[in-house]
């Protein structure tokens, strides 16, 4: 009885994995819809853009030069 339960669990895992894989393949074949693009502009994704911009700024300019540009005295 226990062996059958393990088999069923393994089959369910394989089936779930194949469903996920098909979904990923379908997403790769098609461009996102207008609704999906609009949803990507929500705050969590905007925060990622801001973080990326801050990282690029840190690569371009040192903290000392940034403070000097902002007229901040240390």
PDB file of N, H, CA, C and O in Angstrom:
ATOM      1  N   UNK A   1       0.821  -1.197   0.000  1.00  0.00           N
ATOM      2  CA  UNK A   1       0.000   0.000   0.000  1.00  0.00           C
ATOM      3  C   UNK A   1       0.860   1.255   0.000  1.00  0.00           C
ATOM      4  O   UNK A   1       0.587   2.208  -0.730  1.00  0.00           O
ATOM      5  N   UNK A   2       1.894   1.248   0.819  1.00  0.00           N
ATOM      6  H   UNK A   2       2.116   0.474   1.412  1.00  0.00           H
ATOM      7  CA  UNK A   2       2.778   2.403   0.908  1.00  0.00           C
ATOM      8  C   UNK A   2       3.494   2.637  -0.420  1.00  0.00           C
ATOM      9  O   UNK A   2       3.692   3.776  -0.844  1.00  0.00           O
ATOM     10  N   UNK A   3       3.873   1.545  -1.060  1.00  0.00           N
ATOM     11  H   UNK A   3       3.711   0.620  -0.716  1.00  0.00           H
ATOM     12  CA  UNK A   3       4.574   1.653  -2.335  1.00  0.00           C
ATOM     13  C   UNK A   3       3.693   2.325  -3.393  1.00  0.00           C
ATOM     14  O   UNK A   3       4.182   3.126  -4.190  1.00  0.00           O
ATOM     15  N   UNK A   4       2.413   2.003  -3.400  1.00  0.00           N
ATOM     16  H   UNK A   4       2.017   1.352  -2.753  1.00  0.00           H
ATOM     17  CA  UNK A   4       1.498   2.589  -4.368  1.00  0.00           C
ATOM     18  C   UNK A   4       1.377   4.093  -4.137  1.00  0.00           C
ATOM     19  O   UNK A   4       1.314   4.862  -5.096  1.00  0.00           O
ATOM     20  N   UNK A   5       1.345   4.517  -2.891  1.00  0.00           N
ATOM     21  H   UNK A   5       1.396   3.893  -2.111  1.00  0.00           H
ATOM     22  CA  UNK A   5       1.249   5.940  -2.585  1.00  0.00           C
ATOM     23  C   UNK A   5       2.477   6.678  -3.107  1.00  0.00           C
ATOM     24  O   UNK A   5       2.360   7.782  -3.638  1.00  0.00           O
ATOM     25  N   UNK A   6       3.663   6.067  -2.956  1.00  0.00           N
ATOM     26  H   UNK A   6       3.757   5.169  -2.524  1.00  0.00           H
ATOM     27  CA  UNK A   6       4.877   6.697  -3.468  1.00  0.00           C
ATOM     28  C   UNK A   6       4.818   6.811  -4.987  1.00  0.00           C
ATOM     29  O   UNK A   6       5.228   7.824  -5.553  1.00  0.00           O
ATOM     30  N   UNK A   7       4.315   5.783  -5.639  1.00  0.00           N
ATOM     31  H   UNK A   7       3.982   4.960  -5.179  1.00  0.00           H
ATOM     32  CA  UNK A   7       4.210   5.796  -7.092  1.00  0.00           C
ATOM     33  C   UNK A   7       3.265   6.902  -7.538  1.00  0.00           C
ATOM     34  O   UNK A   7       3.567   7.647  -8.470  1.00  0.00           O
ATOM     35  N   UNK A   8       2.131   7.007  -6.878  1.00  0.00           N
ATOM     36  H   UNK A   8       1.885   6.402  -6.120  1.00  0.00           H
ATOM     37  CA  UNK A   8       1.181   8.056  -7.227  1.00  0.00           C
ATOM     38  C   UNK A   8       1.797   9.437  -7.029  1.00  0.00           C
ATOM     39  O   UNK A   8       1.598  10.337  -7.845  1.00  0.00           O
ATOM     40  N   UNK A   9       2.539   9.596  -5.949  1.00  0.00           N
ATOM     41  H   UNK A   9       2.700   8.865  -5.286  1.00  0.00           H
ATOM     42  CA  UNK A   9       3.186  10.882  -5.674  1.00  0.00           C
ATOM     43  C   UNK A   9       4.204  11.209  -6.763  1.00  0.00           C
ATOM     44  O   UNK A   9       4.283  12.349  -7.220  1.00  0.00           O
ATOM     45  N   UNK A  10       4.972  10.219  -7.175  1.00  0.00           N
ATOM     46  H   UNK A  10       4.907   9.293  -6.804  1.00  0.00           H
ATOM     47  CA  UNK A  10       5.966  10.430  -8.231  1.00  0.00           C
ATOM     48  C   UNK A  10       5.275  10.786  -9.543  1.00  0.00           C
ATOM     49  O   UNK A  10       5.739  11.657 -10.279  1.00  0.00           O
ATOM     50  N   UNK A  11       4.164  10.108  -9.834  1.00  0.00           N
ATOM     51  H   UNK A  11       3.787   9.401  -9.236  1.00  0.00           H
ATOM     52  CA  UNK A  11       3.423  10.406 -11.053  1.00  0.00           C
ATOM     53  C   UNK A  11       2.868  11.827 -11.013  1.00  0.00           C
ATOM     54  O   UNK A  11       2.904  12.541 -12.016  1.00  0.00           O
ATOM     55  N   UNK A  12       2.361  12.231  -9.865  1.00  0.00           N
ATOM     56  H   UNK A  12       2.331  11.651  -9.051  1.00  0.00           H
ATOM     57  CA  UNK A  12       1.826  13.591  -9.728  1.00  0.00           C
ATOM     58  C   UNK A  12       2.920  14.637  -9.926  1.00  0.00           C
ATOM     59  O   UNK A  12       2.708  15.664 -10.571  1.00  0.00           O
ATOM     60  N   UNK A  13       4.092  14.357  -9.358  1.00  0.00           N
ATOM     61  H   UNK A  13       4.264  13.523  -8.834  1.00  0.00           H
ATOM     62  CA  UNK A  13       5.220  15.292  -9.524  1.00  0.00           C
ATOM     63  C   UNK A  13       5.614  15.419 -10.990  1.00  0.00           C
ATOM     64  O   UNK A  13       5.823  16.525 -11.488  1.00  0.00           O
ATOM     65  N   UNK A  14       5.717  14.283 -11.681  1.00  0.00           N
ATOM     66  H   UNK A  14       5.547  13.384 -11.276  1.00  0.00           H
ATOM     67  CA  UNK A  14       6.082  14.296 -13.098  1.00  0.00           C
ATOM     68  C   UNK A  14       5.035  15.041 -13.918  1.00  0.00           C
ATOM     69  O   UNK A  14       5.374  15.813 -14.815  1.00  0.00           O
ATOM     70  N   UNK A  15       3.761  14.808 -13.608  1.00  0.00           N
ATOM     71  H   UNK A  15       3.485  14.180 -12.879  1.00  0.00           H
ATOM     72  CA  UNK A  15       2.689  15.473 -14.331  1.00  0.00           C
ATOM     73  C   UNK A  15       2.736  16.981 -14.085  1.00  0.00           C
ATOM     74  O   UNK A  15       2.586  17.762 -15.024  1.00  0.00           O
ATOM     75  N   UNK A  16       2.939  17.393 -12.847  1.00  0.00           N
ATOM     76  H   UNK A  16       3.061  16.758 -12.084  1.00  0.00           H
ATOM     77  CA  UNK A  16       3.023  18.818 -12.526  1.00  0.00           C
ATOM     78  C   UNK A  16       4.210  19.454 -13.235  1.00  0.00           C
ATOM     79  O   UNK A  16       4.106  20.568 -13.747  1.00  0.00           O
ATOM     80  N   UNK A  17       5.333  18.753 -13.268  1.00  0.00           N
ATOM     81  H   UNK A  17       5.418  17.847 -12.852  1.00  0.00           H
ATOM     82  CA  UNK A  17       6.529  19.275 -13.947  1.00  0.00           C
ATOM     83  C   UNK A  17       6.281  19.431 -15.441  1.00  0.00           C
ATOM     84  O   UNK A  17       6.694  20.426 -16.036  1.00  0.00           O
ATOM     85  N   UNK A  18       5.609  18.457 -16.052  1.00  0.00           N
ATOM     86  H   UNK A  18       5.274  17.648 -15.569  1.00  0.00           H
ATOM     87  CA  UNK A  18       5.336  18.554 -17.490  1.00  0.00           C
ATOM     88  C   UNK A  18       4.372  19.702 -17.780  1.00  0.00           C
ATOM     89  O   UNK A  18       4.513  20.378 -18.799  1.00  0.00           O
ATOM     90  N   UNK A  19       3.403  19.931 -16.909  1.00  0.00           N
ATOM     91  H   UNK A  19       3.289  19.381 -16.081  1.00  0.00           H
ATOM     92  CA  UNK A  19       2.473  21.055 -17.086  1.00  0.00           C
ATOM     93  C   UNK A  19       3.230  22.375 -16.975  1.00  0.00           C
ATOM     94  O   UNK A  19       3.020  23.283 -17.779  1.00  0.00           O
ATOM     95  N   UNK A  20       4.107  22.481 -15.982  1.00  0.00           N
ATOM     96  H   UNK A  20       4.278  21.743 -15.329  1.00  0.00           H
ATOM     97  CA  UNK A  20       4.919  23.701 -15.834  1.00  0.00           C
ATOM     98  C   UNK A  20       5.790  23.923 -17.062  1.00  0.00           C
ATOM     99  O   UNK A  20       5.901  25.045 -17.558  1.00  0.00           O
ATOM    100  N   UNK A  21       6.407  22.855 -17.549  1.00  0.00           N
ATOM    101  H   UNK A  21       6.317  21.944 -17.146  1.00  0.00           H
ATOM    102  CA  UNK A  21       7.297  22.964 -18.707  1.00  0.00           C
ATOM    103  C   UNK A  21       6.521  23.422 -19.938  1.00  0.00           C
ATOM    104  O   UNK A  21       7.003  24.266 -20.694  1.00  0.00           O
ATOM    105  N   UNK A  22       5.320  22.871 -20.148  1.00  0.00           N
ATOM    106  H   UNK A  22       4.928  22.186 -19.534  1.00  0.00           H
ATOM    107  CA  UNK A  22       4.499  23.300 -21.281  1.00  0.00           C
ATOM    108  C   UNK A  22       4.137  24.769 -21.171  1.00  0.00           C
ATOM    109  O   UNK A  22       4.151  25.493 -22.166  1.00  0.00           O
ATOM    110  N   UNK A  23       3.812  25.214 -19.958  1.00  0.00           N
ATOM    111  H   UNK A  23       3.801  24.626 -19.149  1.00  0.00           H
ATOM    112  CA  UNK A  23       3.484  26.620 -19.751  1.00  0.00           C
ATOM    113  C   UNK A  23       4.654  27.525 -20.063  1.00  0.00           C
ATOM    114  O   UNK A  23       4.482  28.581 -20.672  1.00  0.00           O
ATOM    115  N   UNK A  24       5.847  27.119 -19.649  1.00  0.00           N
ATOM    116  H   UNK A  24       5.986  26.261 -19.154  1.00  0.00           H
ATOM    117  CA  UNK A  24       7.047  27.913 -19.928  1.00  0.00           C
ATOM    118  C   UNK A  24       7.306  27.969 -21.428  1.00  0.00           C
ATOM    119  O   UNK A  24       7.649  29.025 -21.959  1.00  0.00           O
ATOM    120  N   UNK A  25       7.147  26.849 -22.108  1.00  0.00           N
ATOM    121  H   UNK A  25       6.869  25.991 -21.676  1.00  0.00           H
ATOM    122  CA  UNK A  25       7.357  26.817 -23.557  1.00  0.00           C
ATOM    123  C   UNK A  25       6.357  27.719 -24.271  1.00  0.00           C
ATOM    124  O   UNK A  25       6.720  28.418 -25.217  1.00  0.00           O
ATOM    125  N   UNK A  26       5.106  27.709 -23.827  1.00  0.00           N
ATOM    126  H   UNK A  26       4.811  27.141 -23.058  1.00  0.00           H
ATOM    127  CA  UNK A  26       4.100  28.565 -24.446  1.00  0.00           C
ATOM    128  C   UNK A  26       4.406  30.036 -24.205  1.00  0.00           C
ATOM    129  O   UNK A  26       4.216  30.861 -25.099  1.00  0.00           O
ATOM    130  N   UNK A  27       4.878  30.375 -23.005  1.00  0.00           N
ATOM    131  H   UNK A  27       5.032  29.704 -22.279  1.00  0.00           H
ATOM    132  CA  UNK A  27       5.227  31.765 -22.723  1.00  0.00           C
ATOM    133  C   UNK A  27       6.395  32.215 -23.591  1.00  0.00           C
ATOM    134  O   UNK A  27       6.444  33.373 -24.008  1.00  0.00           O
ATOM    135  N   UNK A  28       7.332  31.320 -23.867  1.00  0.00           N
ATOM    136  H   UNK A  28       7.293  30.380 -23.528  1.00  0.00           H
ATOM    137  CA  UNK A  28       8.493  31.671 -24.681  1.00  0.00           C
ATOM    138  C   UNK A  28       8.099  31.900 -26.136  1.00  0.00           C
ATOM    139  O   UNK A  28       8.745  32.681 -26.836  1.00  0.00           O
ATOM    140  N   UNK A  29       7.047  31.229 -26.596  1.00  0.00           N
ATOM    141  H   UNK A  29       6.523  30.595 -26.028  1.00  0.00           H
ATOM    142  CA  UNK A  29       6.629  31.345 -27.987  1.00  0.00           C
ATOM    143  C   UNK A  29       5.872  32.632 -28.277  1.00  0.00           C
ATOM    144  O   UNK A  29       5.911  33.118 -29.407  1.00  0.00           O
ATOM    145  N   UNK A  30       5.190  33.193 -27.297  1.00  0.00           N
ATOM    146  H   UNK A  30       5.158  32.798 -26.379  1.00  0.00           H
ATOM    147  CA  UNK A  30       4.313  34.334 -27.536  1.00  0.00           C
ATOM    148  C   UNK A  30       4.771  35.558 -26.757  1.00  0.00           C
ATOM    149  O   UNK A  30       5.299  35.445 -25.650  1.00  0.00           O
ATOM    150  N   UNK A  31       4.560  36.735 -27.354  1.00  0.00           N
ATOM    151  H   UNK A  31       4.131  36.827 -28.253  1.00  0.00           H
ATOM    152  CA  UNK A  31       4.832  37.982 -26.642  1.00  0.00           C
ATOM    153  C   UNK A  31       3.789  38.169 -25.550  1.00  0.00           C
ATOM    154  O   UNK A  31       2.664  37.687 -25.687  1.00  0.00           O
ATOM    155  N   UNK A  32       4.143  38.866 -24.461  1.00  0.00           N
ATOM    156  H   UNK A  32       5.056  39.257 -24.350  1.00  0.00           H
ATOM    157  CA  UNK A  32       3.165  39.096 -23.397  1.00  0.00           C
ATOM    158  C   UNK A  32       2.026  39.994 -23.882  1.00  0.00           C
ATOM    159  O   UNK A  32       2.217  40.847 -24.749  1.00  0.00           O
ATOM    160  N   UNK A  33       0.862  39.791 -23.320  1.00  0.00           N
ATOM    161  H   UNK A  33       0.706  39.098 -22.616  1.00  0.00           H
ATOM    162  CA  UNK A  33      -0.298  40.586 -23.707  1.00  0.00           C
ATOM    163  C   UNK A  33      -0.162  42.005 -23.165  1.00  0.00           C
ATOM    164  O   UNK A  33       0.717  42.287 -22.351  1.00  0.00           O
ATOM    165  N   UNK A  34      -1.033  42.885 -23.621  1.00  0.00           N
ATOM    166  H   UNK A  34      -1.747  42.656 -24.282  1.00  0.00           H
ATOM    167  CA  UNK A  34      -1.021  44.272 -23.144  1.00  0.00           C
ATOM    168  C   UNK A  34      -1.294  44.319 -21.644  1.00  0.00           C
ATOM    169  O   UNK A  34      -0.711  45.132 -20.927  1.00  0.00           O
ATOM    170  N   UNK A  35      -2.174  43.450 -21.177  1.00  0.00           N
ATOM    171  H   UNK A  35      -2.648  42.790 -21.760  1.00  0.00           H
ATOM    172  CA  UNK A  35      -2.479  43.403 -19.745  1.00  0.00           C
ATOM    173  C   UNK A  35      -1.249  42.990 -18.946  1.00  0.00           C
ATOM    174  O   UNK A  35      -0.958  43.578 -17.905  1.00  0.00           O
ATOM    175  N   UNK A  36      -0.536  41.997 -19.422  1.00  0.00           N
ATOM    176  H   UNK A  36      -0.772  41.519 -20.268  1.00  0.00           H
ATOM    177  CA  UNK A  36       0.671  41.548 -18.721  1.00  0.00           C
ATOM    178  C   UNK A  36       1.726  42.645 -18.707  1.00  0.00           C
ATOM    179  O   UNK A  36       2.401  42.845 -17.697  1.00  0.00           O
ATOM    180  N   UNK A  37       1.871  43.352 -19.811  1.00  0.00           N
ATOM    181  H   UNK A  37       1.322  43.191 -20.631  1.00  0.00           H
ATOM    182  CA  UNK A  37       2.834  44.459 -19.856  1.00  0.00           C
ATOM    183  C   UNK A  37       2.447  45.547 -18.870  1.00  0.00           C
ATOM    184  O   UNK A  37       3.306  46.121 -18.199  1.00  0.00           O
ATOM    185  N   UNK A  38       1.153  45.830 -18.782  1.00  0.00           N
ATOM    186  H   UNK A  38       0.455  45.364 -19.326  1.00  0.00           H
ATOM    187  CA  UNK A  38       0.672  46.856 -17.852  1.00  0.00           C
ATOM    188  C   UNK A  38       0.925  46.427 -16.407  1.00  0.00           C
ATOM    189  O   UNK A  38       1.289  47.251 -15.569  1.00  0.00           O
ATOM    190  N   UNK A  39       0.736  45.155 -16.118  1.00  0.00           N
ATOM    191  H   UNK A  39       0.440  44.485 -16.799  1.00  0.00           H
ATOM    192  CA  UNK A  39       0.961  44.658 -14.762  1.00  0.00           C
ATOM    193  C   UNK A  39       2.428  44.734 -14.369  1.00  0.00           C
ATOM    194  O   UNK A  39       2.745  44.859 -13.186  1.00  0.00           O
ATOM    195  N   UNK A  40       3.324  44.661 -15.342  1.00  0.00           N
ATOM    196  H   UNK A  40       3.067  44.559 -16.303  1.00  0.00           H
ATOM    197  CA  UNK A  40       4.757  44.742 -15.042  1.00  0.00           C
ATOM    198  C   UNK A  40       5.166  46.152 -14.627  1.00  0.00           C
ATOM    199  O   UNK A  40       6.279  46.347 -14.139  1.00  0.00           O
ATOM    200  N   UNK A  41       4.299  47.129 -14.809  1.00  0.00           N
ATOM    201  H   UNK A  41       3.395  46.971 -15.205  1.00  0.00           H
ATOM    202  CA  UNK A  41       4.616  48.497 -14.415  1.00  0.00           C
ATOM    203  C   UNK A  41       4.172  48.806 -12.996  1.00  0.00           C
ATOM    204  O   UNK A  41       4.246  49.959 -12.572  1.00  0.00           O
ATOM    205  N   UNK A  42       3.714  47.812 -12.254  1.00  0.00           N
ATOM    206  H   UNK A  42       3.654  46.876 -12.598  1.00  0.00           H
ATOM    207  CA  UNK A  42       3.297  48.046 -10.874  1.00  0.00           C
ATOM    208  C   UNK A  42       4.507  48.255  -9.979  1.00  0.00           C
ATOM    209  O   UNK A  42       5.638  47.965 -10.370  1.00  0.00           O
ATOM    210  N   UNK A  43       4.268  48.751  -8.800  1.00  0.00           N
ATOM    211  H   UNK A  43       3.350  48.988  -8.483  1.00  0.00           H
ATOM    212  CA  UNK A  43       5.322  49.189  -7.895  1.00  0.00           C
ATOM    213  C   UNK A  43       6.454  48.190  -7.642  1.00  0.00           C
ATOM    214  O   UNK A  43       7.610  48.611  -7.654  1.00  0.00           O
ATOM    215  N   UNK A  44       6.203  46.909  -7.414  1.00  0.00           N
ATOM    216  H   UNK A  44       5.264  46.568  -7.404  1.00  0.00           H
ATOM    217  CA  UNK A  44       7.349  46.025  -7.159  1.00  0.00           C
ATOM    218  C   UNK A  44       8.346  46.018  -8.312  1.00  0.00           C
ATOM    219  O   UNK A  44       9.555  45.967  -8.087  1.00  0.00           O
ATOM    220  N   UNK A  45       7.848  46.068  -9.543  1.00  0.00           N
ATOM    221  H   UNK A  45       6.865  46.109  -9.725  1.00  0.00           H
ATOM    222  CA  UNK A  45       8.728  46.057 -10.697  1.00  0.00           C
ATOM    223  C   UNK A  45       9.391  47.416 -10.870  1.00  0.00           C
ATOM    224  O   UNK A  45      10.536  47.492 -11.317  1.00  0.00           O
ATOM    225  N   UNK A  46       8.685  48.494 -10.522  1.00  0.00           N
ATOM    226  H   UNK A  46       7.756  48.432 -10.158  1.00  0.00           H
ATOM    227  CA  UNK A  46       9.285  49.820 -10.588  1.00  0.00           C
ATOM    228  C   UNK A  46      10.415  49.924  -9.575  1.00  0.00           C
ATOM    229  O   UNK A  46      11.429  50.565  -9.853  1.00  0.00           O
ATOM    230  N   UNK A  47      10.264  49.315  -8.417  1.00  0.00           N
ATOM    231  H   UNK A  47       9.440  48.795  -8.191  1.00  0.00           H
ATOM    232  CA  UNK A  47      11.327  49.333  -7.409  1.00  0.00           C
ATOM    233  C   UNK A  47      12.571  48.648  -7.959  1.00  0.00           C
ATOM    234  O   UNK A  47      13.688  49.090  -7.693  1.00  0.00           O
ATOM    235  N   UNK A  48      12.392  47.587  -8.713  1.00  0.00           N
ATOM    236  H   UNK A  48      11.484  47.228  -8.929  1.00  0.00           H
ATOM    237  CA  UNK A  48      13.540  46.903  -9.303  1.00  0.00           C
ATOM    238  C   UNK A  48      14.277  47.823 -10.268  1.00  0.00           C
ATOM    239  O   UNK A  48      15.506  47.810 -10.331  1.00  0.00           O
ATOM    240  N   UNK A  49      13.521  48.622 -11.021  1.00  0.00           N
ATOM    241  H   UNK A  49      12.522  48.633 -10.971  1.00  0.00           H
ATOM    242  CA  UNK A  49      14.145  49.569 -11.947  1.00  0.00           C
ATOM    243  C   UNK A  49      14.942  50.609 -11.173  1.00  0.00           C
ATOM    244  O   UNK A  49      16.062  50.946 -11.556  1.00  0.00           O
ATOM    245  N   UNK A  50      14.371  51.118 -10.086  1.00  0.00           N
ATOM    246  H   UNK A  50      13.461  50.844  -9.774  1.00  0.00           H
ATOM    247  CA  UNK A  50      15.080  52.112  -9.278  1.00  0.00           C
ATOM    248  C   UNK A  50      16.356  51.531  -8.677  1.00  0.00           C
ATOM    249  O   UNK A  50      17.392  52.196  -8.659  1.00  0.00           O
ATOM    250  N   UNK A  51      16.288  50.314  -8.194  1.00  0.00           N
ATOM    251  H   UNK A  51      15.447  49.774  -8.209  1.00  0.00           H
ATOM    252  CA  UNK A  51      17.467  49.664  -7.619  1.00  0.00           C
ATOM    253  C   UNK A  51      18.539  49.487  -8.685  1.00  0.00           C
ATOM    254  O   UNK A  51      19.723  49.695  -8.421  1.00  0.00           O
ATOM    255  N   UNK A  52      18.126  49.105  -9.885  1.00  0.00           N
ATOM    256  H   UNK A  52      17.164  48.936 -10.100  1.00  0.00           H
ATOM    257  CA  UNK A  52      19.081  48.938 -10.978  1.00  0.00           C
ATOM    258  C   UNK A  52      19.742  50.272 -11.316  1.00  0.00           C
ATOM    259  O   UNK A  52      20.953  50.329 -11.531  1.00  0.00           O
ATOM    260  N   UNK A  53      18.949  51.348 -11.363  1.00  0.00           N
ATOM    261  H   UNK A  53      17.966  51.302 -11.189  1.00  0.00           H
ATOM    262  CA  UNK A  53      19.502  52.672 -11.651  1.00  0.00           C
ATOM    263  C   UNK A  53      20.490  53.103 -10.574  1.00  0.00           C
ATOM    264  O   UNK A  53      21.527  53.690 -10.883  1.00  0.00           O
ATOM    265  N   UNK A  54      20.175  52.815  -9.313  1.00  0.00           N
ATOM    266  H   UNK A  54      19.332  52.338  -9.063  1.00  0.00           H
ATOM    267  CA  UNK A  54      21.098  53.159  -8.232  1.00  0.00           C
ATOM    268  C   UNK A  54      22.406  52.383  -8.376  1.00  0.00           C
ATOM    269  O   UNK A  54      23.482  52.935  -8.147  1.00  0.00           O
ATOM    270  N   UNK A  55      22.319  51.127  -8.748  1.00  0.00           N
ATOM    271  H   UNK A  55      21.444  50.679  -8.934  1.00  0.00           H
ATOM    272  CA  UNK A  55      23.521  50.325  -8.956  1.00  0.00           C
ATOM    273  C   UNK A  55      24.387  50.880 -10.072  1.00  0.00           C
ATOM    274  O   UNK A  55      25.612  50.921  -9.957  1.00  0.00           O
ATOM    275  N   UNK A  56      23.740  51.310 -11.162  1.00  0.00           N
ATOM    276  H   UNK A  56      22.745  51.277 -11.255  1.00  0.00           H
ATOM    277  CA  UNK A  56      24.491  51.903 -12.266  1.00  0.00           C
ATOM    278  C   UNK A  56      25.143  53.208 -11.830  1.00  0.00           C
ATOM    279  O   UNK A  56      26.277  53.497 -12.211  1.00  0.00           O
ATOM    280  N   UNK A  57      24.430  53.993 -11.033  1.00  0.00           N
ATOM    281  H   UNK A  57      23.508  53.758 -10.723  1.00  0.00           H
ATOM    282  CA  UNK A  57      24.987  55.246 -10.526  1.00  0.00           C
ATOM    283  C   UNK A  57      26.206  54.966  -9.647  1.00  0.00           C
ATOM    284  O   UNK A  57      27.200  55.689  -9.709  1.00  0.00           O
ATOM    285  N   UNK A  58      26.128  53.920  -8.832  1.00  0.00           N
ATOM    286  H   UNK A  58      25.321  53.332  -8.781  1.00  0.00           H
ATOM    287  CA  UNK A  58      27.247  53.574  -7.956  1.00  0.00           C
ATOM    288  C   UNK A  58      28.470  53.147  -8.771  1.00  0.00           C
ATOM    289  O   UNK A  58      29.606  53.377  -8.357  1.00  0.00           O
ATOM    290  N   UNK A  59      28.237  52.529  -9.924  1.00  0.00           N
ATOM    291  H   UNK A  59      27.314  52.343 -10.261  1.00  0.00           H
ATOM    292  CA  UNK A  59      29.356  52.141 -10.780  1.00  0.00           C
ATOM    293  C   UNK A  59      29.991  53.356 -11.446  1.00  0.00           C
ATOM    294  O   UNK A  59      31.207  53.397 -11.635  1.00  0.00           O
ATOM    295  N   UNK A  60      29.171  54.348 -11.803  1.00  0.00           N
ATOM    296  H   UNK A  60      28.184  54.315 -11.649  1.00  0.00           H
ATOM    297  CA  UNK A  60      29.671  55.527 -12.505  1.00  0.00           C
ATOM    298  C   UNK A  60      30.398  56.496 -11.592  1.00  0.00           C
ATOM    299  O   UNK A  60      31.337  57.165 -12.025  1.00  0.00           O
ATOM    300  N   UNK A  61      29.980  56.584 -10.330  1.00  0.00           N
ATOM    301  H   UNK A  61      29.218  56.041  -9.978  1.00  0.00           H
ATOM    302  CA  UNK A  61      30.420  57.680  -9.477  1.00  0.00           C
ATOM    303  C   UNK A  61      30.695  57.167  -8.062  1.00  0.00           C
ATOM    304  O   UNK A  61      29.960  56.327  -7.542  1.00  0.00           O
ATOM    305  N   UNK A  62      31.748  57.678  -7.454  1.00  0.00           N
ATOM    306  H   UNK A  62      32.345  58.361  -7.876  1.00  0.00           H
ATOM    307  CA  UNK A  62      32.067  57.277  -6.086  1.00  0.00           C
ATOM    308  C   UNK A  62      31.168  58.029  -5.112  1.00  0.00           C
ATOM    309  O   UNK A  62      30.553  59.035  -5.467  1.00  0.00           O
ATOM    310  N   UNK A  63      31.100  57.535  -3.891  1.00  0.00           N
ATOM    311  H   UNK A  63      31.599  56.718  -3.603  1.00  0.00           H
ATOM    312  CA  UNK A  63      30.285  58.190  -2.864  1.00  0.00           C
ATOM    313  C   UNK A  63      30.809  59.590  -2.576  1.00  0.00           C
ATOM    314  O   UNK A  63      30.026  60.517  -2.372  1.00  0.00           O
ATOM    315  N   UNK A  64      32.133  59.750  -2.557  1.00  0.00           N
ATOM    316  H   UNK A  64      32.770  58.997  -2.722  1.00  0.00           H
ATOM    317  CA  UNK A  64      32.719  61.062  -2.274  1.00  0.00           C
ATOM    318  C   UNK A  64      32.345  62.082  -3.341  1.00  0.00           C
ATOM    319  O   UNK A  64      31.998  63.218  -3.017  1.00  0.00           O
ATOM    320  N   UNK A  65      32.413  61.687  -4.612  1.00  0.00           N
ATOM    321  H   UNK A  65      32.695  60.764  -4.875  1.00  0.00           H
ATOM    322  CA  UNK A  65      32.060  62.632  -5.678  1.00  0.00           C
ATOM    323  C   UNK A  65      30.564  62.950  -5.655  1.00  0.00           C
ATOM    324  O   UNK A  65      30.163  64.074  -5.958  1.00  0.00           O
ATOM    325  N   UNK A  66      29.740  61.965  -5.296  1.00  0.00           N
ATOM    326  H   UNK A  66      30.065  61.052  -5.050  1.00  0.00           H
ATOM    327  CA  UNK A  66      28.299  62.223  -5.211  1.00  0.00           C
ATOM    328  C   UNK A  66      28.003  63.223  -4.097  1.00  0.00           C
ATOM    329  O   UNK A  66      27.219  64.154  -4.284  1.00  0.00           O
ATOM    330  N   UNK A  67      28.638  63.028  -2.928  1.00  0.00           N
ATOM    331  H   UNK A  67      29.274  62.272  -2.776  1.00  0.00           H
ATOM    332  CA  UNK A  67      28.433  63.951  -1.810  1.00  0.00           C
ATOM    333  C   UNK A  67      28.918  65.350  -2.166  1.00  0.00           C
ATOM    334  O   UNK A  67      28.278  66.342  -1.815  1.00  0.00           O
ATOM    335  N   UNK A  68      30.043  65.429  -2.858  1.00  0.00           N
ATOM    336  H   UNK A  68      30.563  64.624  -3.143  1.00  0.00           H
ATOM    337  CA  UNK A  68      30.570  66.734  -3.264  1.00  0.00           C
ATOM    338  C   UNK A  68      29.595  67.417  -4.228  1.00  0.00           C
ATOM    339  O   UNK A  68      29.344  68.616  -4.114  1.00  0.00           O
ATOM    340  N   UNK A  69      29.050  66.652  -5.174  1.00  0.00           N
ATOM    341  H   UNK A  69      29.255  65.678  -5.267  1.00  0.00           H
ATOM    342  CA  UNK A  69      28.100  67.202  -6.150  1.00  0.00           C
ATOM    343  C   UNK A  69      26.830  67.698  -5.468  1.00  0.00           C
ATOM    344  O   UNK A  69      26.238  68.688  -5.899  1.00  0.00           O
ATOM    345  N   UNK A  70      26.408  67.012  -4.401  1.00  0.00           N
ATOM    346  H   UNK A  70      26.889  66.209  -4.051  1.00  0.00           H
ATOM    347  CA  UNK A  70      25.201  67.402  -3.664  1.00  0.00           C
ATOM    348  C   UNK A  70      25.493  68.441  -2.581  1.00  0.00           C
ATOM    349  O   UNK A  70      24.592  68.834  -1.840  1.00  0.00           O
ATOM    350  N   UNK A  71      26.746  68.886  -2.487  1.00  0.00           N
ATOM    351  H   UNK A  71      27.477  68.567  -3.089  1.00  0.00           H
ATOM    352  CA  UNK A  71      27.165  69.875  -1.485  1.00  0.00           C
ATOM    353  C   UNK A  71      26.894  69.399  -0.062  1.00  0.00           C
ATOM    354  O   UNK A  71      26.414  70.162   0.777  1.00  0.00           O
ATOM    355  N   UNK A  72      27.202  68.147   0.199  1.00  0.00           N
ATOM    356  H   UNK A  72      27.592  67.527  -0.483  1.00  0.00           H
ATOM    357  CA  UNK A  72      27.034  67.582   1.534  1.00  0.00           C
ATOM    358  C   UNK A  72      28.395  67.569   2.210  1.00  0.00           C
ATOM    359  O   UNK A  72      29.358  67.024   1.672  1.00  0.00           O
ATOM    360  N   UNK A  73      28.471  68.171   3.389  1.00  0.00           N
ATOM    361  H   UNK A  73      27.689  68.614   3.826  1.00  0.00           H
ATOM    362  CA  UNK A  73      29.727  68.204   4.135  1.00  0.00           C
ATOM    363  C   UNK A  73      29.807  66.993   5.048  1.00  0.00           C
ATOM    364  O   UNK A  73      28.823  66.607   5.679  1.00  0.00           O
ATOM    365  N   UNK A  74      30.977  66.406   5.109  1.00  0.00           N
ATOM    366  H   UNK A  74      31.776  66.719   4.596  1.00  0.00           H
ATOM    367  CA  UNK A  74      31.172  65.233   5.969  1.00  0.00           C
ATOM    368  C   UNK A  74      31.829  65.665   7.255  1.00  0.00           C
ATOM    369  O   UNK A  74      32.086  64.834   8.126  1.00  0.00           O
TER     370      UNK A  74
END
